[in-house]
Amino acid sequence: MNTSPSVADVSASVPGLGKLFIGRSSSGETWDTGSDLIKRVRLYPYEYLPIDAIWGNGDSYMDGSGGVSLPITANADSRAMIETSSGGTTLQQQYAEMQLYPGLCASGVFINWDGAPNGFVDVSTQMATYAQMIALLSHNRFLINSPLKRSVMSGGDLAFTTALQAALAAAYPGNYFNAQAILAAHATSPGDDADVAAGVVPTSLLQGDGAHLTTAAMGFVWADATVGIKAVLSAKGW
């Protein structure tokens, strides 16, 4: 309200049919007075994000696996974040999902995290799809989070992801977020030394499947004091 921070409630049960009370009373037409009185309301015929809210789009790193996702971490830190994501999706499917929500493209902050490049074709195809996604936005408040290299990936997948990370960093220097580097910096020694040397996510920061981040790892990505997503958004005034 009136430029105050957005509030997210990810556990609310919204009925299929209900009433929306505008005011401070759920019975009758009792209206409070004073500074808390709602004096003006704007209704939108489509999805709308407050300027400080985040729209998360991507695969299971956004949608959640093992109860861990970027939106869960952000919401727990009182940063409003909604997500339109599905685990195991390709980047092209994520782009198609974006097109279903034109209202969300108009405001807020957009973060895409295709953590595991499922169904990749080649770097040029992926980069073209990223460009299409960004073209849907009517603002420049976006972060492209790096796909992650993990030891369970094949040699071909690792090479592809390495090349894609470099291409994203070059194409979007002010809007590329290097989660891979943050996770390497939070490795526990000596158990993760070999992983860091190989350029993959430290095993100690992965769930048992070797693919998805632990709660602690996601926390590092979000809230690392100097280079986490939260710090980046704050520095940019987003």
N, C-alpha and C positions, 0 to 999 in steps of 0.2 A: 504494500500500500504506500502510495506517495513516495516512491523511491527507496522504501525500506527493503532490506534483503528478502529475496523470495524464500518461501517456506515450502518444503516438500514433505509429503506424508505418503510413504511408499507402502503402508500397510492398510490404508483406508479401503473399506468395502463400499463401492459405489453401486447403488441399486439401479436396475434398468429403468425404473420410473421413480421420480422423487420430486421434492420441492427444493428450491433454492431460496433461502431467506436472506435478504439483503438488509442488514441491520444488526442488532445485537439481541434479538429476542426470537425464540423459535415458536412462540405462541402469540396469537393476536397481532396487533400492529403497534407494539410498544417500541418506542425509539429512544435511545439514550441521547444525552446531550453532552456537549463538551468536546474535547479534542479527539475522542474516539469515535465520534459520530461519522458514519459514512455519508458523505454529502454528494458524491458523484460516482457513477458506475458506467463503465464502457463495456459493452458486450461485442464479441467478435464472432463472425459466422464461420470461423475456421480455427485451427490450432494456433496459439499465439504464445510466444515465450517472452517473459520479462527480459530486459537487457542483460541481467546478471545470471540468468539461468542457462544451463548447459544442455545441449542436445547431443546425446551419445549414439553413435551409429557404428556397427562393426559386427564382429563374430562373438565367440564365447567369452573373450576378454571383456566385452561389454555386457553380454547377455548373462554371464555367470556360469561357472562350473565349480562344483564343490562348494557352493555358497560364497564364491569370491568373484567380484567384478568391480570395475571402476565406478559405476553408478552407486553400488552399495557403499563403497569406501567414501565417495564424495558426499552422499546423503548423510552418512554417519558424522561427517565433518561439517554438517549444516550448510552444505552447498547444494542448492536445488539442481537436480539432474534427472532428465528423463532419457529413456533409450528406446530406439526402434531397431533392435538387433536380434539376431538368431545365431545360435552356435553352429559352427560348421559351414557357414555361408561363404560364398565367393565374393570378391570385391564387386563383381558385376551384379550379384543379387543385392548387395548392400546399396548400390546405386539405384537399383529398381525400387527398393524400399523407400529411399529418400523421396522419390517422385510421388509417393502416395501422400506426402505431408507438405504441400507447398507452403502452408502457413508457417511451418517451423523454419523455413528457409529465410524468413524475413527478419528475424531478430535473434537475440540470445548469442550464445557461443557454440560453435559446432566442433565436435571432436570425433574423428574417425579413428578406430583402432582395429585394423585387420591383423590381429596378432599372429595368426598362422595363415599364410597365403594359400588357402585351399583352392584347388582347381586352377592354379596359375597357368597362363599360356606363355607369356614372355614379358620382359620388362616394359617394352614399348606399349603393349596392350594394357598392362596395369597402369602405367603412367597416363595413358589416354583416358582411362576410366576415372582416375583421381581428378583429372582436369574437368571431366564432365560433372563430377560431384561438386566441385568448387564453383563451377559455372552456375549451378542451381541456386547458390547463395546470393543474397542481395547485400552482403556485407563482407568484410575481410577479417572477421573475428572467428578464425578457425585454427585448429591444430590437427596435423596429420601425425599420428603416433606410429613409431617405427614397428614394422613386423619384427618378430623376435627369432633369433637363431637359437636352436636347442639341440642338445646332443642326440636326441632321438630322431632327428631329421636325416634324410639321405644326403649324400654328397651333392647331388644335383639340387636338392631343395636349399641346402646351405649356400651354394654358389648363387642361386637365383635370389635368395633373400639378401645376401651381401650386396649384390648389384642393385637391387631395388632400394635398399637403404641409402646407398650412395646417390642414386638418381633422385630420390625424394629430398635428400639434404641439399642437393644442388638446385633443384627446381623451386623449393619453398624454404629458403634459408631462414626466413622470419616466422615461419609457421610449421616447421618440422620439429617434432619432439622426439628426442633420442632416449627412449626407455631402456634400450639395450645398455647404454653407457651407465645409466643410474644403477641398474641391477648389478653390473660388474663391480661398481664401486662399493656395493653393499655385500660382497662375497665374504664368507667366513673362511679364514685361513686356518690350516692348510688344505682343508677338504675340497675347496673350490678352486684351488690354484690351476689345476689342469683345465677346468672349464673356462676360466678367464683367459688362459693362454690360447685356448682354441677359439676364443671369440664367441662362446655360447653362454646362455643364461646359467649362472651357478646352480648346480643341482639342489643345494640347500634351500633355494628360493622357489623350487617347483613342487607341485603336488606329486603324489605317487605315480601319476600317469606320465610324468616327465614332460608334460605339455603345458599345463596351466599353472599360473602363479599361486603362491601361498598368500594368505591374508597379509602377512608381514611384507612380502614383496610388493603387493599391490599398494600397501601403505607407503612404501618407499617411492614408488612411481608417482603417487598423488602428492605426498607431503614432504619429500626431501626438502630440508630447510632452504637450500639455495637454488636447486635446479628442478624440483618436482613440479608437476603440473600446477599445483596450487600457487607456488611461487612465481611461475611464468605468467599465469593469469593475473596475479596481483601486480607484477611489474608492468604488464601491458595495460593495466586499468580495466581489465575485463571482469 
